[in-house]
Amino acid sequence: MVIPESWSARLPFLAALEREWRPLSRWAVCAWLAFYALFLVQLAHGSGVLPMIDLVFIPVHEGGHLLFGFFGHTLMIAGGTLLQLFVPAALAAYFFFQRQIAGTVFCMFCFFEQFLPISTYMADARAQQLPLLTVGDPEFVEHDWFVMFRGMGVLQYDTRIAFFVRTLGWMGMVATVGWLVWQGWAKGRAQPTL
């Protein structure tokens, strides 16, 4: 990609887009593919060690409520999900500008993987059967997606929206792994094995 010099001078991070991606060896590509295949299988079965990464995002989600709480009730409610998605997206952007394939893929995979627990939470908006966590007073805990969907007037579509979000998550994870194959293997950037 060729970036005009005037843009690169004003926005130096754009110069990173002209650099080539750091290559991955074929064994590294194969190892990462095995990791993501196992991860996807465990997600599909709803059990295993790898999906426990969602436990890392619980404090991130709850921290989002605290962080965005300074901007009013609406952003406080949405803040959990916003931060839950922002953290892996921001890390993916960092690795993207560093031109590191493995880091970019891992963070983007985590970004899309978070669509799954988010969609589970969305689908529970009307039923409100999931146990809720809070960093505040448990007497005043609110179901994020009940509040947001009710406010948008789409509460009756909670399961349909959740299905769409879950589908986007699966498509994003598979596409991310496909991008790993394309960058690391098919484009010939992978170094030959010894």
C-alpha positions as CSV (number, residue, x, y, z in Angstrom):
1,M,0.0,0.0,0.0
2,V,1.4,3.4,-1.0
3,I,0.6,6.2,1.5
4,P,1.0,9.8,0.2
5,E,4.0,11.5,1.9
6,S,1.8,14.4,3.1
7,W,-0.4,11.9,5.1
8,S,2.6,10.1,6.5
9,A,4.1,13.4,7.7
10,R,1.0,14.3,9.6
11,L,0.1,10.8,10.7
12,P,3.4,8.9,11.3
13,F,1.7,5.7,12.2
14,L,0.5,5.4,8.6
15,A,4.1,4.7,7.5
16,A,3.8,1.3,9.2
17,L,1.3,0.3,6.6
18,E,4.0,0.4,3.9
19,R,6.1,-2.1,5.8
20,E,5.9,-5.8,5.1
21,W,4.5,-8.1,7.7
22,R,7.0,-9.9,9.8
23,P,7.2,-13.5,8.4
24,L,6.1,-16.6,10.4
25,S,7.8,-19.9,9.9
26,R,5.7,-22.7,8.5
27,W,5.9,-24.6,11.8
28,A,4.6,-21.5,13.6
29,V,1.7,-21.2,11.2
30,C,0.9,-24.9,11.7
31,A,1.1,-24.6,15.5
32,W,-1.2,-21.5,15.5
33,L,-3.6,-23.3,13.2
34,A,-3.7,-26.3,15.6
35,F,-4.3,-23.9,18.5
36,Y,-7.2,-22.2,16.8
37,A,-8.7,-25.4,15.5
38,L,-8.7,-26.8,19.1
39,F,-10.1,-23.5,20.4
40,L,-13.0,-23.5,17.8
41,V,-13.8,-27.2,18.6
42,Q,-13.9,-26.4,22.3
43,L,-16.1,-23.4,21.7
44,A,-18.4,-25.5,19.6
45,H,-18.7,-28.1,22.3
46,G,-19.1,-25.5,25.0
47,S,-16.4,-26.9,27.2
48,G,-12.6,-27.1,27.5
49,V,-9.7,-25.0,28.8
50,L,-9.4,-22.4,26.0
51,P,-12.9,-20.9,26.3
52,M,-12.0,-20.0,29.9
53,I,-10.3,-16.9,28.4
54,D,-13.7,-15.4,28.9
55,L,-12.9,-15.3,32.6
56,V,-10.2,-12.7,31.8
57,F,-12.8,-10.5,30.2
58,I,-15.2,-10.4,33.2
59,P,-13.2,-7.9,35.1
60,V,-12.6,-6.0,31.9
61,H,-16.4,-5.8,31.3
62,E,-17.1,-4.8,34.9
63,G,-14.3,-2.2,34.7
64,G,-16.0,-0.7,31.7
65,H,-19.0,0.0,33.8
66,L,-16.9,1.9,36.2
67,L,-14.8,3.7,33.6
68,F,-17.8,4.8,31.4
69,G,-19.9,5.6,34.5
70,F,-18.4,9.0,34.5
71,F,-20.3,9.8,31.3
72,G,-23.8,9.0,32.5
73,H,-26.1,6.1,33.1
74,T,-26.4,5.1,29.4
75,L,-22.7,4.8,28.8
76,M,-22.2,3.2,32.1
77,I,-24.6,0.4,31.1
78,A,-23.0,0.0,27.6
79,G,-19.5,0.6,29.0
80,G,-19.0,-3.0,30.0
81,T,-19.5,-4.4,26.5
82,L,-17.6,-1.4,25.0
83,L,-14.5,-2.0,27.0
84,Q,-14.8,-5.8,26.6
85,L,-14.5,-5.3,22.8
86,F,-12.2,-2.3,22.9
87,V,-9.4,-4.0,24.7
88,P,-8.8,-6.8,22.2
89,A,-9.4,-4.4,19.3
90,A,-6.9,-1.9,20.6
91,L,-4.3,-4.7,21.1
92,A,-5.0,-6.0,17.6
93,A,-4.4,-2.4,16.3
94,Y,-1.1,-2.3,18.1
95,F,0.1,-5.6,16.7
96,F,-1.2,-4.6,13.2
97,F,0.9,-1.4,13.2
98,Q,3.9,-3.5,14.5
99,R,3.2,-5.8,11.5
100,Q,3.1,-8.9,13.7
101,I,0.8,-11.5,12.2
102,A,0.5,-13.8,15.3
103,G,-0.3,-11.0,17.7
104,T,-2.8,-9.4,15.3
105,V,-4.6,-12.7,14.7
106,F,-4.7,-13.7,18.4
107,C,-6.2,-10.3,19.4
108,M,-8.7,-10.2,16.5
109,F,-9.7,-13.8,17.3
110,C,-10.3,-12.8,21.0
111,F,-12.3,-9.8,19.8
112,F,-14.6,-11.9,17.7
113,E,-14.7,-14.7,20.4
114,Q,-16.1,-12.1,22.8
115,F,-19.2,-11.9,20.6
116,L,-20.2,-15.3,21.9
117,P,-20.6,-14.4,25.6
118,I,-22.0,-11.1,24.6
119,S,-24.7,-12.8,22.5
120,T,-25.5,-15.1,25.4
121,Y,-26.0,-12.1,27.6
122,M,-28.1,-10.4,24.9
123,A,-30.3,-13.5,24.5
124,D,-31.0,-13.4,28.3
125,A,-32.4,-9.8,28.2
126,R,-36.1,-10.8,28.6
127,A,-35.6,-13.9,30.6
128,Q,-32.9,-12.5,32.9
129,Q,-32.0,-16.0,34.2
130,L,-28.2,-15.5,34.1
131,P,-26.5,-14.6,37.4
132,L,-25.4,-11.0,37.2
133,L,-22.0,-9.7,38.5
134,T,-21.5,-6.2,39.7
135,V,-18.8,-4.0,41.2
136,G,-21.4,-1.9,42.9
137,D,-24.3,-2.3,45.2
138,P,-26.0,-5.7,44.4
139,E,-29.3,-4.2,45.3
140,F,-29.1,-1.9,42.3
141,V,-27.7,-4.4,39.7
142,E,-29.2,-4.0,36.2
143,H,-29.1,-6.4,33.3
144,D,-27.2,-4.4,30.6
145,W,-28.9,-5.8,27.6
146,F,-32.4,-5.6,29.1
147,V,-31.8,-1.9,29.8
148,M,-30.3,-1.2,26.4
149,F,-32.8,-3.2,24.3
150,R,-35.7,-1.8,26.2
151,G,-34.3,1.7,25.6
152,M,-34.0,1.0,21.9
153,G,-37.4,-0.6,21.7
154,V,-36.1,-3.9,20.5
155,L,-36.4,-6.0,23.6
156,Q,-38.7,-8.5,21.9
157,Y,-35.9,-9.3,19.4
158,D,-33.3,-10.1,22.0
159,T,-32.8,-13.7,20.8
160,R,-32.7,-12.8,17.1
161,I,-30.2,-10.0,17.7
162,A,-28.1,-12.4,19.9
163,F,-28.2,-15.1,17.1
164,F,-26.9,-12.5,14.6
165,V,-24.2,-11.3,16.9
166,R,-23.2,-15.0,17.6
167,T,-23.0,-15.7,13.9
168,L,-20.8,-12.6,13.4
169,G,-18.5,-13.8,16.1
170,W,-18.1,-17.3,14.5
171,M,-17.7,-15.7,11.0
172,G,-15.1,-13.3,12.4
173,M,-13.1,-16.0,14.2
174,V,-13.0,-18.2,11.1
175,A,-12.1,-15.3,8.8
176,T,-9.3,-14.3,11.2
177,V,-7.9,-17.8,11.0
178,G,-8.2,-17.6,7.3
179,W,-6.3,-14.4,7.2
180,L,-3.6,-16.1,9.3
181,V,-3.3,-18.8,6.6
182,W,-3.3,-16.2,3.8
183,Q,-0.6,-14.0,5.5
184,G,1.5,-16.8,6.9
185,W,1.3,-19.5,4.3
186,A,-0.4,-18.8,1.0
187,K,1.3,-15.5,0.3
188,G,4.7,-17.2,0.5
189,R,5.9,-15.1,3.4
190,A,6.4,-18.2,5.6
191,Q,10.0,-19.2,5.8
192,P,10.9,-22.8,4.8
193,T,11.2,-25.3,7.5
194,L,14.7,-26.6,8.3
